[in-house]
């Protein structure tokens, strides 16, 4: 790989020191309708804090409609209800976040997300109901929670259709709300509970479409979305027992499809901010994920909505601390993040910008045409790029935790924070062990 002159990096680095320092990125975003903000781990405070500051500006200055995160639909809907002042829910969204109980809870039940959601609640109080900014979960894991939500909704709003939901519940019931047990059982009955789920989903799609023409009800949209989660989770858990990219692709297609449904629900002028891990946000085509047959949300959003404006923002750091667990479901702890692997993106930036916080906004031409790995500019060179999940073992970094990346093909901008620190959970976290991990570990 050609030598990189540190002066080249230093010339392109923009100081990242506060809200005003994000002006070049705000200018780059312009009228884009999709802004996807990554993170190199699920347990680093500074990533959340920069996303918070940028998202506040997008909401206040550019009228963004909602924040969509790598979280479960039912849990995030509860936060949303608090943010928009729905009746009979806590006024403090931090109280709702503290009630999250699906491992890894610290991803959203932490002091930084609590601070952002409290600000968003205050912001919304000054707006008419129809313009209040939402908060929604894109992920696919909440099979049983979504099933219970569908049952509860139908019992109140459409009792004649409860029976089909009950049939789906009876199919899943023997697995005692254990997705791994369900996944293993599908080795003997490959279709699993798919027929019951598809029948339920078909009914709820029809009902949601009929109701949307009348009042655009969020309650009906949420019922349909919970049914979509059931269908996605059923496919995901059945695919999880096999090797290969299928389960990953099911999950990311589900998240991209959910984002599309949210945009449709919010209307033609809607704008979305997405908070997810770099491995979901950064375009998979600029990594070795593509060689493995994997797609991700960033790639899908670019392919579907490039004409409407899509900006992907990655994050990275050289060293520090992070909150993560030794294995899936274990109690998390604060861990030291060792200096980045020699020759990696993070190492390169550290050598040029020690102890710095910097923003890089890549030229539009950087992502036009074919990606060429041997161009001399540092942004065009394939380098390892660190990815820390909810499961992390620092001593194993020499074998894993890095994704070969062409930086300016993967992102439109990059936030480099030389040394970072661990998130602070809202409460003590008990160990749980329900879902199996996905690749990269736990992201």
C-alpha positions as semicolon CSV with decimal commas, in nm:
position;residue;x (nm);y (nm);z (nm)
1;X;0,000;0,000;0,000
2;X;0,140;0,346;-0,089
3;X;0,275;0,565;0,191
4;X;0,030;0,830;0,308
5;X;0,158;1,179;0,381
6;X;0,008;1,291;0,716
7;X;-0,011;1,644;0,576
8;X;-0,271;1,524;0,325
9;X;-0,496;1,406;0,609
10;X;-0,431;1,717;0,816
11;X;-0,533;1,942;0,527
12;X;-0,868;1,762;0,489
13;X;-0,945;1,735;0,862
14;X;-1,200;1,983;0,995
15;X;-1,194;2,046;1,371
16;X;-1,482;1,879;1,551
17;X;-1,536;2,096;1,856
18;X;-1,906;2,172;1,898
19;X;-2,235;2,230;1,716
20;X;-2,098;2,502;1,487
21;X;-1,812;2,278;1,373
22;X;-2,073;2,058;1,204
23;X;-2,160;2,336;0,958
24;X;-1,972;2,172;0,666
25;X;-2,166;1,849;0,720
26;X;-2,496;2,037;0,749
27;X;-2,414;2,207;0,419
28;X;-2,332;1,871;0,262
29;X;-2,663;1,726;0,383
30;X;-2,850;2,013;0,219
31;X;-3,200;1,900;0,124
32;X;-3,127;1,526;0,162
33;X;-3,417;1,328;0,303
34;X;-3,208;1,044;0,449
35;X;-2,920;1,095;0,692
36;X;-2,774;0,775;0,840
37;X;-2,542;0,819;1,139
38;X;-2,322;0,528;1,240
39;X;-2,109;0,425;1,536
40;X;-1,806;0,198;1,561
41;X;-1,943;0,038;1,878
42;X;-2,271;0,018;2,069
43;X;-2,106;0,131;2,391
44;X;-1,919;0,457;2,322
45;X;-2,050;0,783;2,468
46;X;-1,893;1,023;2,219
47;X;-2,059;0,860;1,918
48;X;-2,400;0,910;2,078
49;X;-2,313;1,268;2,178
50;X;-2,207;1,375;1,828
51;X;-2,515;1,210;1,679
52;X;-2,726;1,393;1,938
53;X;-2,583;1,736;1,847
54;X;-2,613;1,676;1,472
55;X;-2,966;1,535;1,500
56;X;-3,085;1,834;1,705
57;X;-2,959;2,064;1,430
58;X;-3,127;1,858;1,158
59;X;-3,457;1,870;1,347
60;X;-3,441;2,241;1,428
61;X;-3,287;2,374;1,107
62;X;-3,403;2,130;0,840
63;X;-3,731;1,994;0,974
64;X;-3,645;1,627;1,002
65;X;-3,952;1,420;1,086
66;X;-3,829;1,131;1,299
67;X;-3,532;0,939;1,436
68;X;-3,516;0,567;1,352
69;X;-3,277;0,351;1,551
70;X;-3,135;-0,001;1,568
71;X;-3,387;-0,093;1,836
72;X;-3,707;-0,292;1,883
73;X;-4,033;-0,150;1,752
74;X;-4,243;-0,201;2,071
75;X;-3,984;-0,049;2,307
76;X;-3,916;0,248;2,080
77;X;-4,287;0,306;2,025
78;X;-4,319;0,349;2,402
79;X;-4,046;0,614;2,389
80;X;-4,218;0,778;2,093
81;X;-4,546;0,801;2,285
82;X;-4,368;0,981;2,568
83;X;-4,194;1,218;2,326
84;X;-4,516;1,326;2,153
85;X;-4,713;1,367;2,477
86;X;-4,950;1,075;2,435
87;X;-5,192;1,026;2,727
88;X;-5,131;0,773;3,002
89;X;-4,756;0,739;2,941
90;X;-4,466;0,876;3,148
91;X;-4,380;1,238;3,075
92;X;-4,011;1,158;3,122
93;X;-3,882;0,947;2,831
94;X;-3,584;0,855;3,049
95;X;-3,826;0,664;3,268
96;X;-3,942;0,467;2,962
97;X;-3,583;0,396;2,855
98;X;-3,497;0,273;3,204
99;X;-3,770;0,011;3,163
100;X;-3,607;-0,152;2,859
101;X;-3,533;-0,514;2,948
102;X;-3,415;-0,677;2,624
103;X;-3,041;-0,743;2,627
104;X;-2,835;-0,537;2,535
105;X;-3,032;-0,272;2,720
106;X;-2,746;-0,021;2,742
107;X;-2,769;0,051;2,368
108;X;-3,069;0,276;2,436
109;X;-3,112;0,282;2,815
110;X;-2,815;0,510;2,876
111;X;-2,765;0,865;2,998
112;X;-2,686;1,006;2,652
113;X;-3,004;0,875;2,487
114;X;-3,202;0,990;2,792
115;X;-3,061;1,342;2,750
116;X;-3,149;1,348;2,379
117;X;-3,504;1,219;2,428
118;X;-3,570;1,466;2,710
119;X;-3,461;1,748;2,478
120;X;-3,683;1,610;2,203
121;X;-3,982;1,596;2,439
122;X;-3,929;1,965;2,523
123;X;-3,888;2,050;2,154
124;X;-4,211;1,869;2,067
125;X;-4,412;2,050;2,334
126;X;-4,393;2,369;2,127
127;X;-4,519;2,201;1,809
128;X;-4,868;2,103;1,692
129;X;-4,938;1,732;1,728
130;X;-4,903;1,655;1,357
131;X;-4,552;1,805;1,343
132;X;-4,402;1,640;1,650
133;X;-4,083;1,449;1,584
134;X;-4,099;1,072;1,631
135;X;-3,866;0,801;1,759
136;X;-3,898;0,450;1,613
137;X;-3,722;0,114;1,618
138;X;-3,623;-0,059;1,295
139;X;-3,503;-0,395;1,421
140;X;-3,645;-0,744;1,389
141;X;-3,575;-0,913;1,722
142;X;-3,900;-0,848;1,914
143;X;-4,095;-1,153;1,800
144;X;-4,292;-1,219;2,119
145;X;-4,330;-0,857;2,223
146;X;-4,471;-0,774;1,880
147;X;-4,704;-1,073;1,890
148;X;-4,844;-0,961;2,227
149;X;-4,882;-0,606;2,090
150;X;-5,083;-0,734;1,793
151;X;-5,309;-0,937;2,021
152;X;-5,368;-0,639;2,252
153;X;-5,448;-0,411;1,960
154;X;-5,694;-0,648;1,796
155;X;-5,875;-0,724;2,122
156;X;-5,956;-0,353;2,152
157;X;-6,001;-0,245;1,789
158;X;-6,102;-0,555;1,591
159;X;-6,204;-0,848;1,812
160;X;-6,339;-1,041;1,512
161;X;-5,982;-1,088;1,388
162;X;-5,828;-1,194;1,718
163;X;-5,851;-1,563;1,633
164;X;-5,582;-1,549;1,365
165;X;-5,348;-1,375;1,608
166;X;-5,425;-1,640;1,869
167;X;-5,340;-1,913;1,616
168;X;-4,999;-1,755;1,561
169;X;-4,952;-1,726;1,937
170;X;-5,037;-2,095;1,986
171;X;-4,781;-2,191;1,722
172;X;-4,502;-1,999;1,900
173;X;-4,616;-2,080;2,254
174;X;-4,431;-2,416;2,294
175;X;-4,095;-2,237;2,255
176;X;-4,143;-2,039;2,577
177;X;-4,039;-1,708;2,420
178;X;-3,696;-1,852;2,339
179;X;-3,599;-1,763;1,981
180;X;-3,311;-2,010;1,975
181;X;-3,542;-2,298;2,067
182;X;-3,777;-2,193;1,789
183;X;-3,491;-2,169;1,541
184;X;-3,366;-2,516;1,631
185;X;-3,716;-2,664;1,605
186;X;-3,746;-2,547;1,244
187;X;-3,481;-2,801;1,147
188;X;-3,758;-3,060;1,183
189;X;-4,041;-2,839;1,052
190;X;-3,873;-2,589;0,816
191;X;-4,180;-2,372;0,761
192;X;-4,213;-2,316;1,138
193;X;-4,501;-2,079;1,216
194;X;-4,480;-1,904;0,881
195;X;-4,834;-1,992;0,757
196;X;-4,996;-1,846;1,070
197;X;-4,777;-1,536;1,060
198;X;-4,838;-1,472;0,689
199;X;-5,215;-1,500;0,734
200;X;-5,205;-1,257;1,025
201;X;-4,980;-1,016;0,838
202;X;-5,203;-1,019;0,532
203;X;-5,505;-0,923;0,742
204;X;-5,323;-0,646;0,925
205;X;-5,179;-0,503;0,603
206;X;-5,530;-0,488;0,461
207;X;-5,670;-0,328;0,777
208;X;-5,385;-0,075;0,799
209;X;-5,438;0,025;0,435
210;X;-5,811;0,071;0,489
211;X;-5,762;0,273;0,807
212;X;-5,482;0,490;0,664
213;X;-5,725;0,619;0,402
214;X;-5,952;0,739;0,684
215;X;-5,723;0,892;0,949
216;X;-5,362;0,783;0,905
217;X;-5,373;0,630;1,252
218;X;-5,036;0,555;1,412
219;X;-5,206;0,282;1,617
220;X;-5,306;0,096;1,301
221;X;-4,966;0,157;1,144
222;X;-4,800;0,019;1,459
223;X;-5,020;-0,291;1,456
224;X;-4,925;-0,358;1,096
225;X;-4,558;-0,292;1,178
226;X;-4,566;-0,538;1,467
227;X;-4,704;-0,796;1,225
228;X;-4,418;-0,712;0,984
229;X;-4,179;-0,772;1,273
230;X;-4,339;-1,112;1,333
231;X;-4,288;-1,207;0,969
232;X;-3,932;-1,074;0,964
233;X;-3,840;-1,233;1,294
234;X;-3,983;-1,567;1,185
235;X;-3,766;-1,559;0,870
236;X;-3,465;-1,433;1,064
237;X;-3,473;-1,700;1,334
238;X;-3,531;-1,978;1,084
239;X;-3,234;-1,857;0,880
240;X;-3,017;-1,807;1,189
241;X;-2,944;-2,178;1,229
242;X;-2,772;-2,195;0,891
243;X;-2,438;-2,053;0,784
244;X;-2,395;-1,776;0,531
245;X;-2,535;-1,425;0,493
246;X;-2,908;-1,502;0,482
247;X;-3,003;-1,405;0,839
248;X;-2,798;-1,083;0,819
249;X;-2,963;-0,989;0,489
250;X;-3,312;-1,064;0,619
251;X;-3,250;-0,833;0,914
252;X;-3,112;-0,543;0,709
253;X;-3,382;-0,573;0,445
254;X;-3,639;-0,562;0,725
255;X;-3,482;-0,246;0,868
256;X;-3,467;-0,075;0,527
257;X;-3,828;-0,178;0,454
258;X;-3,941;-0,043;0,792
259;X;-3,770;0,286;0,715
260;X;-3,958;0,302;0,383
261;X;-4,290;0,237;0,558
262;X;-4,218;0,512;0,811
263;X;-4,137;0,759;0,532
264;X;-4,460;0,669;0,352
265;X;-4,656;0,707;0,675
266;X;-4,509;1,053;0,740
267;X;-4,589;1,177;0,390
268;X;-4,406;1,310;0,085
269;X;-4,208;1,576;0,273
270;X;-4,072;1,341;0,539
271;X;-3,705;1,333;0,636
272;X;-3,538;1,061;0,845
273;X;-3,234;1,042;1,071
274;X;-3,114;0,685;1,131
275;X;-2,889;0,579;1,421
276;X;-2,725;0,238;1,368
277;X;-2,386;0,068;1,380
278;X;-2,135;0,145;1,104
279;X;-2,181;-0,210;0,975
280;X;-2,544;-0,124;0,893
281;X;-2,497;0,241;0,792
282;X;-2,182;0,225;0,578
283;X;-2,242;0,101;0,223
284;X;-2,157;-0,273;0,222
285;X;-2,034;-0,251;-0,137
286;X;-1,724;-0,064;-0,016
287;X;-1,630;-0,347;0,225
288;X;-1,559;-0,718;0,217
289;X;-1,920;-0,774;0,322
290;X;-2,013;-0,761;-0,046
291;X;-1,774;-1,048;-0,121
292;X;-1,959;-1,255;0,139
293;X;-2,295;-1,185;-0,026
294;X;-2,410;-0,941;0,242
295;X;-2,607;-0,621;0,195
296;X;-2,689;-0,357;0,452
297;X;-2,918;-0,064;0,525
298;X;-2,681;0,201;0,389
299;X;-2,648;0,021;0,057
300;X;-3,023;-0,039;0,027
301;X;-3,112;0,322;0,108
302;X;-2,861;0,449;-0,149
303;X;-2,996;0,210;-0,412
304;X;-3,358;0,300;-0,344
305;X;-3,339;0,672;-0,268
306;X;-3,022;0,827;-0,412
307;X;-3,229;1,078;-0,611
308;X;-3,392;1,203;-0,288
309;X;-3,061;1,265;-0,116
310;X;-2,880;1,013;0,107
311;X;-2,588;1,099;0,336
312;X;-2,403;0,823;0,526
313;X;-2,181;0,925;0,818
314;X;-1,932;0,686;0,980
315;X;-1,750;0,705;1,314
316;X;-1,424;0,570;1,450
317;X;-1,168;0,607;1,729
318;X;-0,815;0,493;1,807
319;X;-0,839;0,389;2,174
320;X;-1,032;0,445;2,496
321;X;-1,299;0,253;2,685
322;X;-1,626;0,090;2,586
323;X;-1,912;-0,090;2,757
324;X;-1,967;-0,442;2,620
325;X;-1,999;-0,802;2,736
326;X;-1,765;-1,101;2,718
327;X;-2,034;-1,318;2,560
328;X;-2,395;-1,290;2,446
329;X;-2,629;-1,224;2,738
330;X;-2,355;-1,164;2,996
331;X;-2,349;-0,866;3,228
332;X;-2,165;-0,585;3,046
333;X;-1,863;-0,407;3,186
334;X;-1,636;-0,120;3,097
335;X;-1,344;-0,249;2,890
336;X;-1,026;-0,088;2,763
337;X;-1,014;-0,046;2,385
338;X;-0,653;-0,108;2,278
339;X;-0,474;0,109;2,020
340;X;-0,606;0,034;1,674
341;X;-0,443;-0,227;1,453
342;X;-0,136;-0,094;1,264
343;X;-0,228;0,017;0,914
344;X;-0,599;0,050;0,993
345;X;-0,809;0,360;0,922
346;X;-0,798;0,449;1,290
347;X;-0,422;0,401;1,316
348;X;-0,363;0,613;1,006
349;X;-0,574;0,898;1,145
350;X;-0,412;0,872;1,487
351;X;-0,066;0,907;1,338
352;X;-0,175;1,221;1,153
353;X;-0,408;1,364;1,419
354;X;-0,302;1,247;1,768
355;X;-0,550;1,342;2,042
356;X;-0,775;1,515;1,786
357;X;-1,143;1,515;1,705
358;X;-1,195;1,570;1,335
359;X;-1,464;1,572;1,068
360;X;-1,403;1,463;0,710
361;X;-1,661;1,552;0,446
362;X;-1,586;1,362;0,127
363;X;-1,631;1,513;-0,221
364;X;-1,939;1,397;-0,409
365;X;-1,713;1,252;-0,678
366;X;-1,567;1,010;-0,424
367;X;-1,868;0,782;-0,458
368;X;-1,937;0,817;-0,830
369;X;-1,845;0,538;-1,069
370;X;-1,656;0,220;-0,984
371;X;-1,455;0,203;-0,663
372;X;-1,083;0,158;-0,739
373;X;-0,883;0,017;-0,449
374;X;-0,533;0,113;-0,568
375;X;-0,576;0,489;-0,616
376;X;-0,308;0,667;-0,411
377;X;-0,530;0,894;-0,203
378;X;-0,573;0,767;0,153
379;X;-0,954;0,773;0,132
380;X;-0,946;0,539;-0,169
381;X;-0,713;0,280;-0,015
382;X;-0,863;-0,036;0,132
383;X;-0,783;-0,042;0,503
384;X;-0,912;-0,228;0,806
385;X;-1,181;-0,032;0,993
386;X;-1,267;-0,132;1,351
387;X;-1,615;-0,261;1,440
388;X;-1,694;-0,336;1,807
389;X;-2,022;-0,507;1,889
390;X;-2,212;-0,566;2,212
391;X;-1,986;-0,871;2,255
392;X;-1,621;-0,771;2,261
393;X;-1,293;-0,935;2,357
394;X;-1,011;-0,685;2,314
395;X;-0,745;-0,954;2,336
396;X;-0,879;-1,109;2,015
397;X;-0,853;-0,796;1,799
398;X;-0,560;-0,939;1,606
399;X;-0,801;-1,196;1,454
400;X;-1,125;-0,998;1,425
401;X;-1,322;-0,678;1,485
402;X;-1,208;-0,514;1,161
403;X;-1,388;-0,470;0,829
404;X;-1,175;-0,402;0,518
405;X;-1,309;-0,071;0,390
406;X;-1,275;0,191;0,117
407;X;-1,365;0,485;0,339
408;X;-1,508;0,732;0,089
409;X;-1,707;0,462;-0,087
410;X;-1,856;0,344;0,239
411;X;-1,946;0,689;0,378
412;X;-2,011;1,045;0,265
413;X;-1,851;1,183;0,581
414;X;-1,650;1,048;0,873
415;X;-1,616;1,160;1,235
416;X;-1,283;1,066;1,393
417;X;-1,255;1,085;1,773
418;X;-0,906;0,983;1,876
419;X;-0,988;0,866;2,229
420;X;-1,338;0,779;2,344
421;X;-1,512;0,662;2,663
422;X;-1,779;0,416;2,766
423;X;-2,151;0,488;2,786
424;X;-2,322;0,511;3,124
425;X;-2,626;0,278;3,154
426;X;-2,935;0,414;3,329
427;X;-2,944;0,121;3,570
428;X;-2,762;-0,196;3,666
429;X;-2,791;-0,457;3,392
430;X;-2,869;-0,822;3,473
431;X;-2,734;-1,092;3,244
432;X;-2,974;-1,227;2,985
433;X;-2,935;-1,498;2,722
434;X;-3,210;-1,506;2,460
435;X;-3,100;-1,422;2,106
436;X;-2,799;-1,571;1,940
437;X;-2,536;-1,330;1,817
438;X;-2,501;-1,212;1,458
439;X;-2,197;-1,111;1,255
440;X;-2,007;-0,884;1,317
441;X;-2,041;-0,994;1,678
442;X;-2,350;-0,842;1,828
443;X;-2,384;-0,537;1,602
